[in-house]
């Protein structure tokens, strides 16, 4: 079967059901290996609905874990890989912060840089971090205020929110969940980006769109994930998180599934594109195209998996050596 490896491993399946089944099997066999599932949102392209809270939380936990430097195995479906997701700046490279818990200072700094955070003398805006000895300040889109982390002997010594204008701390914390509640940011920067990009892209009256009215007032809205590029100023899909994954195992059925999913995306875009209440972003600016996906594969070691009846078969011995 698949062997534990010193490298990150990516397994892509032709359906969300196959991915979940493979994930459950691998968890049984490799208890010591860090294995995570990136589930599909369980929504259709350009849907009127958002994921359930459970699915959303699992997706965001997994995306956050991909920002760490730990070696892991990611299991997902082709549907998840090509669908939009939050920008890396939406997360801290740490799921949860807690007083006295281990946190490697150097590892955190490297992870922040890889995640796209900009190092500054003082943190004042989302996407920035600063380092002063054992103190690291960071402002992620998932938090309303930046957080000041004091580390001593690779453990969290203190956690405090601080005012980015005065730089003075406001609230002392025992722990902090760093996972944002939604896949899109409802803070000032995210909302300003949305409004600016909406007005540049769409030729519709803002008053006609209830979803725009809700989001622009800082309220969550069903189906808002289809506007993710407007919040982050760019298209983002899970491949942006997979720069350290050199070994990719694929279910041979993914090409057929990808073609079918692309057809569904185009059909639903054509069906809903003239709705002035919900103007749509073109598929090429929202979803990963098949050309972009295969370009991603070209730069990696690709190994085909045998999948029968929702079971993950052993790979060939010749392939084992290359994992």
C-alpha positions as CSV (number, residue, x, y, z in Angstrom):
1,X,0.0,0.0,0.0
2,X,1.0,3.6,0.0
3,X,4.1,4.0,2.2
4,X,4.8,6.7,4.8
5,X,7.2,9.2,3.2
6,X,9.5,12.0,4.1
7,X,7.8,14.0,1.3
8,X,4.4,15.6,1.1
9,X,2.0,13.5,-0.8
10,X,-1.1,14.6,-2.7
11,X,-3.9,12.1,-3.6
12,X,-6.5,13.3,-6.1
13,X,-9.7,11.3,-6.8
14,X,-12.3,11.5,-9.5
15,X,-15.2,12.1,-7.0
16,X,-15.6,13.5,-3.5
17,X,-17.0,10.1,-2.3
18,X,-13.8,8.3,-3.5
19,X,-11.6,10.9,-1.8
20,X,-13.5,10.5,1.5
21,X,-13.3,6.7,1.4
22,X,-9.6,6.7,0.6
23,X,-9.0,9.2,3.4
24,X,-10.8,6.9,5.9
25,X,-8.8,3.9,4.7
26,X,-5.5,5.6,4.9
27,X,-6.2,6.9,8.4
28,X,-6.7,3.3,9.6
29,X,-3.4,2.0,8.1
30,X,-1.1,5.0,8.9
31,X,-2.0,6.3,12.4
32,X,1.3,8.1,12.8
33,X,1.2,9.8,9.4
34,X,-0.5,13.3,9.2
35,X,-3.3,12.6,6.7
36,X,-5.9,15.3,6.0
37,X,-8.9,15.5,3.8
38,X,-9.9,18.6,1.8
39,X,-13.6,18.0,1.2
40,X,-15.6,19.5,-1.6
41,X,-17.9,22.3,-0.7
42,X,-20.9,20.1,-1.5
43,X,-22.3,22.9,-3.6
44,X,-22.8,23.3,-7.3
45,X,-20.9,25.9,-9.3
46,X,-22.4,29.3,-8.9
47,X,-24.8,28.0,-6.3
48,X,-27.2,30.0,-4.3
49,X,-26.0,28.3,-1.1
50,X,-22.9,28.0,1.0
51,X,-21.3,24.9,2.5
52,X,-22.6,23.6,5.9
53,X,-20.7,24.8,8.9
54,X,-19.1,21.4,9.4
55,X,-17.8,21.1,5.8
56,X,-16.6,24.8,5.9
57,X,-14.7,24.2,9.1
58,X,-13.1,21.0,7.8
59,X,-12.0,22.8,4.6
60,X,-10.5,25.7,6.5
61,X,-8.7,23.5,9.0
62,X,-7.1,21.6,6.2
63,X,-6.1,24.7,4.2
64,X,-4.6,26.2,7.3
65,X,-2.6,23.0,8.0
66,X,-1.2,23.1,4.5
67,X,0.6,26.3,5.4
68,X,2.8,24.6,8.0
69,X,6.1,23.1,7.3
70,X,5.1,19.7,8.6
71,X,5.2,16.7,6.2
72,X,1.7,15.4,5.4
73,X,-0.6,13.6,3.0
74,X,-3.5,15.4,1.5
75,X,-6.5,13.6,0.1
76,X,-9.0,15.4,-2.1
77,X,-11.1,15.3,-5.3
78,X,-10.6,16.9,-8.7
79,X,-13.7,19.0,-7.9
80,X,-12.1,20.5,-4.8
81,X,-8.8,21.2,-6.6
82,X,-10.4,23.3,-9.4
83,X,-12.9,25.1,-7.2
84,X,-12.2,28.5,-5.6
85,X,-10.9,28.8,-2.0
86,X,-9.6,31.6,0.2
87,X,-6.3,33.3,-0.3
88,X,-3.4,32.0,1.9
89,X,-3.5,35.4,3.7
90,X,-6.9,34.4,5.1
91,X,-5.1,32.0,7.5
92,X,-2.4,32.0,10.1
93,X,0.0,29.0,9.6
94,X,-1.3,27.8,13.0
95,X,-4.7,26.4,13.7
96,X,-4.9,27.4,17.3
97,X,-2.8,29.4,19.6
98,X,-2.8,28.5,23.3
99,X,-0.7,29.7,26.3
100,X,2.1,27.2,27.1
101,X,1.6,25.3,23.9
102,X,4.6,24.6,21.7
103,X,5.2,27.1,18.9
104,X,8.6,27.2,17.0
105,X,9.5,30.8,16.4
106,X,11.7,30.3,13.4
107,X,9.2,27.9,11.8
108,X,6.4,30.4,12.3
109,X,8.4,33.2,10.6
110,X,9.2,31.0,7.6
111,X,5.6,29.9,7.3
112,X,4.3,33.5,7.4
113,X,6.7,34.4,4.6
114,X,5.7,31.4,2.5
115,X,2.0,32.3,3.1
116,X,2.5,35.7,1.5
117,X,2.7,37.8,4.7
118,X,4.8,41.0,4.3
119,X,7.4,41.7,7.1
120,X,7.2,45.2,8.4
121,X,8.7,47.3,11.3
122,X,5.2,47.8,12.7
123,X,2.0,45.9,11.8
124,X,-0.8,48.2,10.7
125,X,-2.7,46.3,7.9
126,X,-4.0,42.9,7.1
127,X,-1.3,40.7,5.6
128,X,1.6,42.1,7.6
129,X,3.8,40.7,10.4
130,X,6.7,42.0,12.4
131,X,9.3,40.4,14.6
132,X,11.0,42.0,17.6
133,X,13.0,39.4,19.5
134,X,10.6,36.9,21.0
135,X,7.5,38.9,20.0
136,X,5.7,38.3,16.7
137,X,2.9,40.6,15.6
138,X,0.6,39.4,12.8
139,X,-2.6,40.6,11.2
140,X,-4.5,37.9,9.3
141,X,-7.8,38.5,7.5
142,X,-9.4,35.9,9.8
143,X,-9.1,38.3,12.8
144,X,-10.7,41.6,13.6
145,X,-7.5,42.9,15.3
146,X,-3.9,41.9,14.9
147,X,-2.5,39.5,17.5
148,X,0.8,39.9,19.5
149,X,2.4,36.5,20.2
150,X,5.2,36.3,22.7
151,X,7.3,33.1,22.5
152,X,9.7,31.8,25.1
153,X,11.7,28.6,24.7
154,X,9.5,27.6,21.7
155,X,6.3,27.9,23.8
156,X,3.5,30.5,23.7
157,X,4.2,32.8,26.6
158,X,1.4,35.3,26.1
159,X,-1.3,36.2,23.5
160,X,-2.8,39.7,23.2
161,X,-4.9,41.6,20.7
162,X,-3.5,45.1,20.0
163,X,-4.7,48.3,18.3
164,X,-2.9,48.7,15.0
165,X,-3.0,52.5,15.3
166,X,-1.7,52.9,18.8
167,X,0.2,49.6,18.9
168,X,-1.1,49.2,22.5
169,X,-2.5,45.8,23.6
170,X,-6.2,45.6,24.3
171,X,-7.2,42.1,25.4
172,X,-5.1,39.3,27.0
173,X,-6.0,35.8,25.9
174,X,-5.5,32.3,27.2
175,X,-6.1,30.8,23.7
176,X,-7.2,31.9,20.3
177,X,-8.8,30.0,17.5
178,X,-7.2,31.4,14.3
179,X,-9.7,29.8,11.9
180,X,-12.0,32.5,10.3
181,X,-15.7,31.9,10.4
182,X,-16.2,32.2,6.6
183,X,-14.1,31.6,3.5
184,X,-14.2,35.3,2.8
185,X,-13.0,38.2,5.0
186,X,-15.6,40.6,6.4
187,X,-13.1,43.0,7.8
188,X,-12.5,46.5,6.4
189,X,-9.8,45.5,3.8
190,X,-11.8,42.6,2.5
191,X,-15.0,44.6,2.1
192,X,-13.2,47.5,0.4
193,X,-11.6,45.1,-2.1
194,X,-15.1,43.6,-2.8
195,X,-16.7,47.0,-3.4
196,X,-13.9,48.2,-5.6
197,X,-13.7,45.1,-7.7
198,X,-17.5,44.7,-8.0
199,X,-17.8,48.2,-9.4
200,X,-14.9,47.6,-11.9
201,X,-16.2,44.2,-13.2
202,X,-20.0,44.3,-13.1
203,X,-22.2,46.7,-15.0
204,X,-25.2,46.4,-12.7
205,X,-26.7,48.6,-10.1
206,X,-25.6,47.7,-6.6
207,X,-29.1,48.4,-5.3
208,X,-30.4,45.5,-7.4
209,X,-28.2,43.0,-5.6
210,X,-29.3,41.8,-2.2
211,X,-26.1,39.7,-1.8
212,X,-23.9,42.8,-2.4
213,X,-25.9,44.9,0.0
214,X,-25.6,42.3,2.8
215,X,-21.9,41.6,2.3
216,X,-21.0,45.3,1.9
217,X,-22.5,45.9,5.4
218,X,-20.3,43.2,6.9
219,X,-22.9,40.4,6.9
220,X,-22.4,36.9,5.7
221,X,-24.5,35.8,2.7
222,X,-25.3,32.4,1.2
223,X,-23.4,31.8,-2.0
224,X,-20.9,34.6,-1.4
225,X,-18.0,32.2,-2.0
226,X,-18.5,32.7,-5.8
227,X,-17.1,36.2,-5.3
228,X,-13.9,35.1,-3.5
229,X,-11.6,36.7,-6.1
230,X,-13.2,40.1,-5.4
231,X,-12.3,39.9,-1.7
232,X,-8.7,38.9,-2.4
233,X,-8.0,40.7,-5.7
234,X,-7.1,37.4,-7.5
235,X,-8.3,33.9,-8.3
236,X,-7.3,31.3,-5.7
237,X,-7.7,27.6,-5.8
238,X,-6.1,24.9,-3.6
239,X,-3.1,24.5,-6.0
240,X,-1.8,27.8,-4.4
241,X,-1.3,25.8,-1.2
242,X,0.5,22.9,-2.8
243,X,3.9,24.4,-3.7
244,X,5.7,21.8,-1.4
245,X,3.9,18.8,-2.9
246,X,6.1,17.0,-5.4
247,X,4.5,13.6,-5.4
248,X,0.9,13.4,-6.8
249,X,-1.1,10.1,-6.9
250,X,-4.1,10.3,-9.2
251,X,-7.2,8.2,-9.8
252,X,-7.1,7.7,-13.7
253,X,-10.8,8.7,-13.8
254,X,-10.0,12.4,-13.0
255,X,-9.7,13.5,-16.6
256,X,-13.2,12.3,-17.4
257,X,-14.5,13.9,-14.2
258,X,-12.7,17.1,-14.9
259,X,-14.2,17.4,-18.4
260,X,-17.7,16.7,-17.0
261,X,-17.2,19.3,-14.2
262,X,-16.0,21.9,-16.6
263,X,-19.1,21.4,-18.7
264,X,-21.3,21.8,-15.7
265,X,-19.5,25.0,-14.7
266,X,-20.1,26.4,-18.2
267,X,-23.7,25.3,-18.3
268,X,-24.5,26.9,-15.0
269,X,-22.6,30.1,-15.9
270,X,-24.7,30.4,-19.0
271,X,-27.9,29.7,-17.1
272,X,-27.4,32.4,-14.4
273,X,-25.2,35.0,-16.1
274,X,-28.0,37.4,-16.9
275,X,-29.3,37.6,-13.3
276,X,-28.7,41.2,-12.4
277,X,-29.2,40.4,-8.7
278,X,-26.3,37.9,-8.8
279,X,-23.8,38.9,-11.5
280,X,-21.3,36.2,-12.2
281,X,-17.5,36.1,-12.5
282,X,-16.4,34.3,-15.7
283,X,-15.3,30.7,-15.0
284,X,-11.7,31.4,-16.2
285,X,-11.4,34.0,-13.4
286,X,-13.0,31.8,-10.7
287,X,-12.2,28.1,-11.4
288,X,-8.9,26.4,-12.2
289,X,-9.0,25.4,-15.9
290,X,-8.0,21.9,-17.2
291,X,-5.0,23.5,-18.9
292,X,-3.9,25.0,-15.6
293,X,-4.5,21.8,-13.7
294,X,-2.4,19.7,-16.1
295,X,0.3,22.4,-16.1
296,X,0.4,21.9,-12.3
297,X,0.8,18.1,-12.8
298,X,3.6,18.5,-15.3
299,X,5.9,19.9,-12.7
300,X,5.5,17.0,-10.3
301,X,6.0,13.2,-10.0
302,X,2.7,11.7,-11.0
303,X,1.8,8.1,-10.0
304,X,-1.5,6.5,-11.0
305,X,-3.6,4.7,-8.4
306,X,-5.9,1.8,-9.0
307,X,-9.4,2.3,-7.6
308,X,-12.1,-0.3,-7.6
309,X,-15.5,-0.2,-5.9
310,X,-14.5,2.8,-3.7
311,X,-11.4,0.8,-2.6
312,X,-7.8,2.0,-2.8
313,X,-5.8,-0.8,-4.3
314,X,-2.0,-1.3,-3.6
315,X,0.1,0.4,-6.1
316,X,2.8,-1.5,-8.1
317,X,6.0,-2.4,-6.4
318,X,7.9,-0.5,-9.0
319,X,6.0,2.7,-8.1
320,X,6.6,2.1,-4.3
321,X,10.2,2.9,-4.7
322,X,9.5,6.3,-6.2
323,X,7.2,7.6,-3.4
